[in-house]
């Protein structure tokens, strides 16, 4: 019994999805082929019609053996009741062999051409051999199908868990993003700036992107870039002086898609922690490059190393790393360089050119 499980583990049947319709089509094709094969063999002795009848009489007991064994595999073999499985299959095999020998005895002319000298002995041996072959194929088939179904169910569970975790992380980022942006608007409202209304309008556009587009599996890269520009504009509007924020884009983003809300939190992080309020030479540099369906993204900002670290500031980077691990597995690289009076973040990940379906 161990050999069946070991053989099944050696087979890789994961690349395709075995639907019920596909399994039915394969099985029907196999049985029709067997009946036709018997018919061709027996046409040496009978008419085509009679040959097909004999082929059908040989095939029907084997079909019973095949499908009853599928039931036995599921209810006994797979549950470790090996002795019951062997005993029941022995009885089943005996019944099927007897039926086939009885059916073949209705055609005594064939006995003279049997592969053994004795007619009855020849058909008994032939019936036993082919019935055992059907039993082996049936057992092997069901063990493989069961293994595939278990692996597929496990993959579905893993994907559902990952999607739930991803949605949870997105839910954490969205309030974090909103909280920081509202702080910017509050700063303008306190001084009754004329920029408050335009800033609210920009914020509404950003929130529409975060709340609605952020629920999709992927968004267009150009959308994410546009929202980066909007966020930078929002950040600039809260300051009475011009801030040194340099955004450079190399390559054409038009055909590419990526996970939503991956780049914006990186921009948010570097803007928030840049020392604009204490350093007249403060700066932020943002570089986005596209090369051979690969995104290279880098943020660099000056920082005040003596300022106490904001404990909430790490939420964005932590969540981004977790989301990257869930979505891109080993295909991404996120590097963080916090040393000295500058803070650098580098991200590399593959871009998709396909338009994925949206989550509801």
C-alpha positions in Angstrom: 0.0 0.0 0.0 2.9 2.3 0.7 4.0 2.0 -2.9 0.8 3.7 -4.1 1.2 6.7 -2.0 4.9 6.9 -2.8 4.2 6.7 -6.5 1.6 9.4 -6.2 4.0 11.7 -4.5 6.5 11.3 -7.3 3.9 12.5 -9.9 3.5 16.2 -10.4 -0.1 16.8 -11.4 -0.5 20.4 -10.2 -0.1 22.5 -13.4 -3.7 22.0 -14.6 -7.1 22.1 -13.1 -8.9 18.7 -13.4 -12.5 19.6 -13.9 -15.4 17.1 -13.6 -16.1 17.6 -17.3 -12.5 16.9 -18.3 -12.4 13.8 -16.1 -15.7 12.6 -17.7 -14.4 13.2 -21.2 -11.2 11.3 -20.6 -13.1 8.3 -19.1 -15.7 8.2 -21.8 -13.0 8.3 -24.5 -11.0 5.5 -22.7 -14.1 3.2 -22.5 -15.1 3.8 -26.1 -11.6 3.1 -27.2 -11.5 -0.2 -25.3 -14.9 -1.3 -26.8 -13.6 -0.4 -30.2 -10.3 -2.2 -29.6 -12.2 -5.4 -28.6 -14.4 -5.0 -31.7 -11.4 -4.8 -34.0 -9.8 -7.9 -32.4 -13.0 -9.9 -32.7 -13.8 -9.0 -36.3 -11.4 -11.8 -37.2 -14.1 -14.2 -36.1 -17.4 -12.3 -36.2 -19.2 -9.6 -38.0 -18.5 -6.0 -36.8 -21.9 -5.8 -34.9 -21.3 -9.0 -33.0 -17.7 -8.1 -32.3 -18.8 -4.8 -30.8 -21.4 -6.7 -28.6 -18.6 -9.0 -27.3 -16.4 -6.0 -26.7 -19.2 -4.3 -24.8 -19.8 -7.4 -22.7 -16.1 -7.5 -21.7 -15.9 -3.8 -21.1 -19.0 -3.4 -18.8 -17.7 -5.6 -16.0 -14.4 -3.7 -16.2 -16.2 -0.4 -15.9 -18.0 -1.8 -12.8 -14.6 -2.8 -11.4 -13.1 0.6 -12.1 -15.8 2.7 -10.6 -16.5 0.5 -7.5 -12.8 0.5 -6.9 -12.8 4.4 -6.9 -15.4 4.2 -4.1 -13.3 1.7 -2.2 -10.1 3.8 -2.6 -11.8 6.8 -1.1 -13.6 5.0 1.7 -11.0 2.4 2.7 -7.6 2.8 1.1 -7.2 6.6 1.7 -8.4 6.2 5.3 -5.8 3.5 6.0 -8.2 0.5 6.1 -5.9 -1.5 3.9 -7.0 -5.0 4.9 -10.7 -4.2 4.2 -9.7 -2.7 0.9 -7.8 -5.8 -0.2 -10.6 -8.2 1.0 -13.4 -6.3 -0.8 -11.3 -5.9 -3.9 -10.6 -9.6 -4.0 -14.3 -10.4 -3.9 -15.0 -7.7 -6.5 -12.2 -9.0 -8.7 -13.6 -12.6 -8.5 -17.1 -11.5 -9.4 -15.9 -9.5 -12.4 -13.6 -12.3 -13.7 -16.5 -14.8 -13.4 -18.8 -12.5 -15.3 -16.3 -11.9 -18.1 -15.6 -15.7 -18.4 -19.3 -16.4 -18.5 -19.8 -13.7 -21.2 -16.9 -15.1 -23.2 -18.2 -18.6 -23.0 -21.1 -17.5 -25.1 -18.6 -17.3 -28.0 -16.9 -20.7 -28.0 -15.4 -20.2 -31.5 -12.8 -17.8 -30.0 -11.4 -20.4 -27.7 -9.5 -22.1 -30.5 -7.5 -18.9 -31.0 -6.8 -18.2 -27.4 -3.2 -17.6 -26.3 -3.3 -20.8 -24.2 -4.1 -24.3 -25.3 -7.1 -24.8 -23.1 -10.0 -22.5 -24.2 -11.5 -21.9 -20.8 -8.1 -21.6 -19.0 -7.0 -19.1 -21.6 -10.0 -16.8 -21.1 -9.8 -17.1 -17.3 -6.1 -16.0 -17.4 -6.9 -13.2 -19.8 -9.8 -12.0 -17.8 -7.8 -12.0 -14.6 -4.8 -10.2 -16.2 -6.9 -7.4 -17.8 -9.1 -7.1 -14.7 -6.1 -6.7 -12.4 -4.7 -4.1 -14.9 -8.0 -2.1 -14.7 -7.8 -2.4 -10.9 -4.3 -1.0 -10.8 -5.1 1.8 -13.1 -8.2 2.7 -11.2 -6.4 2.8 -7.8 -3.5 4.8 -9.2 -5.9 7.2 -11.0 -7.9 7.9 -7.8 -4.9 8.3 -5.6 -3.5 10.9 -8.0 -6.8 12.7 -8.3 -7.2 12.8 -4.5 -3.7 14.1 -4.1 -4.2 16.8 -6.7 -7.5 17.9 -5.0 -5.9 18.1 -1.6 -3.1 20.2 -2.9 -5.5 22.4 -4.8 -7.7 22.9 -1.7 -4.6 23.7 0.3 -3.5 26.3 -2.2 -7.0 27.9 -2.1 -6.8 28.1 1.7 -3.3 29.6 1.5 -4.5 32.1 -1.1 -7.5 33.1 0.9 -5.4 33.5 4.0 -2.9 35.7 2.1 -5.7 37.7 0.6 -7.2 38.3 4.0 -3.9 39.3 5.4 -3.3 41.6 2.4 -6.6 43.3 2.9 -5.8 43.7 6.6 -2.5 45.4 5.7 -4.2 47.7 3.2 -6.8 48.6 5.8 -3.9 49.6 8.1 -2.2 51.7 5.4 -5.3 53.6 4.3 -6.0 55.3 7.7 -2.3 55.9 8.1 -2.2 57.7 4.8 -5.4 59.6 5.5 -4.2 60.6 9.0 -1.0 62.2 7.7 -2.8 64.0 4.8 -5.5 65.4 7.2 -2.7 66.8 9.3 -1.4 68.7 6.3 -4.9 70.2 5.7 -5.3 71.0 9.4 -2.0 73.0 9.2 -3.5 75.1 6.4 -6.9 75.5 8.0 -5.3 76.9 11.2 -3.7 79.8 9.3 -6.9 80.2 7.1 -4.9 79.6 3.9 -6.4 80.0 0.5 -4.9 76.7 -0.3 -7.3 74.8 2.0 -10.1 74.3 -0.6 -7.7 73.1 -3.4 -6.0 70.9 -1.0 -9.3 69.3 0.1 -10.1 68.7 -3.6 -6.7 67.0 -4.2 -7.3 64.9 -1.0 -10.7 63.7 -2.3 -9.1 62.5 -5.5 -6.4 60.8 -3.5 -8.9 59.1 -1.2 -10.9 57.9 -4.2 -7.8 56.2 -5.5 -6.9 54.8 -2.0 -10.4 53.6 -1.2 -11.6 52.3 -4.6 -8.6 51.6 -6.8 -6.7 50.4 -3.8 -9.0 47.4 -3.6 -7.9 46.1 -6.9 -5.3 43.5 -7.4 -3.3 45.8 -9.7 -3.5 49.4 -10.9 -1.9 51.1 -13.8 1.6 52.3 -13.0 0.8 55.7 -14.5 -2.1 56.0 -12.0 0.2 55.4 -9.1 2.7 57.9 -10.5 -0.1 60.5 -10.9 -1.2 60.0 -7.3 2.5 60.4 -6.2 2.5 63.8 -8.0 -0.8 64.7 -6.3 0.5 63.8 -2.9 3.7 65.8 -3.4 1.5 68.8 -4.5 -0.6 68.3 -1.3 2.6 68.3 0.8 3.9 71.4 -1.0 0.7 73.3 -0.4 1.0 73.2 3.3 4.3 75.0 3.3 4.7 78.7 2.9 8.1 78.3 1.3 9.1 76.2 -1.7 10.4 72.7 -0.7 13.1 70.9 -2.6 11.3 67.8 -3.8 12.7 66.3 -7.0 10.7 63.7 -8.8 12.3 62.1 -11.9 10.7 59.4 -14.1 12.6 57.4 -16.7 10.8 55.0 -19.1 7.2 54.7 -20.3 4.8 53.7 -17.6 1.8 53.4 -19.9 1.7 49.6 -20.5 2.5 48.5 -16.9 0.5 47.5 -13.8 1.5 46.9 -10.2 0.2 46.4 -6.7 -1.7 49.5 -5.6 -0.5 51.7 -2.8 3.1 50.4 -2.9 4.9 53.5 -4.0 2.8 56.2 -2.4 3.6 55.1 1.2 7.3 55.2 0.4 6.9 58.8 -0.8 4.8 59.6 2.2 7.4 58.2 4.5 10.3 60.2 3.1 8.3 63.4 3.0 7.1 63.0 6.5 10.5 62.3 8.0 12.5 64.8 6.0 13.8 67.7 8.2 12.1 70.5 6.2 11.1 72.3 9.4 14.7 72.5 10.8 17.1 72.3 7.9 17.2 75.0 5.2 19.1 72.6 3.0 16.5 69.8 3.4 15.7 67.8 0.3 13.8 64.9 -1.1 14.8 63.0 -4.2 12.5 60.4 -5.8 13.6 58.3 -8.8 11.4 56.0 -10.8 12.9 54.0 -13.6 11.4 51.3 -15.9 13.8 48.9 -17.6 12.7 45.6 -19.3 9.5 45.2 -17.3 11.3 45.9 -14.1 10.6 48.8 -11.8 13.5 50.6 -10.0 12.2 53.0 -7.3 14.3 55.0 -4.9 13.6 57.7 -2.3 16.3 59.8 -0.6 15.7 62.4 2.0 17.7 64.4 4.4 16.9 63.9 8.1 17.6 65.2 11.5 19.4 62.3 13.3 18.9 64.0 16.7 15.1 64.1 16.4 13.1 61.5 18.3 11.8 58.8 16.0 8.1 58.8 15.4 6.8 55.4 16.5 4.0 55.5 14.0 6.3 56.2 11.1 7.4 52.6 10.7 3.9 51.3 10.0 4.1 52.2 6.3 7.4 50.5 5.7 6.5 47.4 7.7 3.2 46.9 5.9 4.8 47.5 2.5 7.4 44.8 3.2 4.7 42.4 4.3 2.6 43.1 1.2 5.5 42.7 -1.1 6.3 39.3 0.4 2.7 38.2 -0.1 2.3 39.5 -3.7 5.8 39.2 -5.2 7.3 36.4 -3.1 11.0 36.4 -3.9 10.7 38.5 -7.0 11.2 41.9 -5.2 14.0 43.6 -3.4 13.4 46.3 -0.7 16.5 47.9 0.8 16.5 50.5 3.6 19.6 52.6 4.4 18.9 54.7 7.5 22.4 55.8 8.4 23.8 59.3 8.9 21.9 62.4 8.0 20.1 60.8 5.0 17.5 58.1 4.7 17.4 56.0 1.5 14.9 53.4 0.4 15.3 51.3 -2.8 12.7 49.0 -4.3 12.9 46.7 -7.3 10.0 44.6 -8.5 8.6 43.1 -11.7 5.9 44.9 -13.6 2.9 43.3 -15.2 1.6 44.1 -18.7 -1.8 42.3 -18.2 -5.0 43.9 -17.0 -6.1 41.7 -14.1 -9.7 41.4 -12.8 -10.9 43.5 -9.9 -12.0 42.4 -6.5 -15.5 43.4 -5.6 
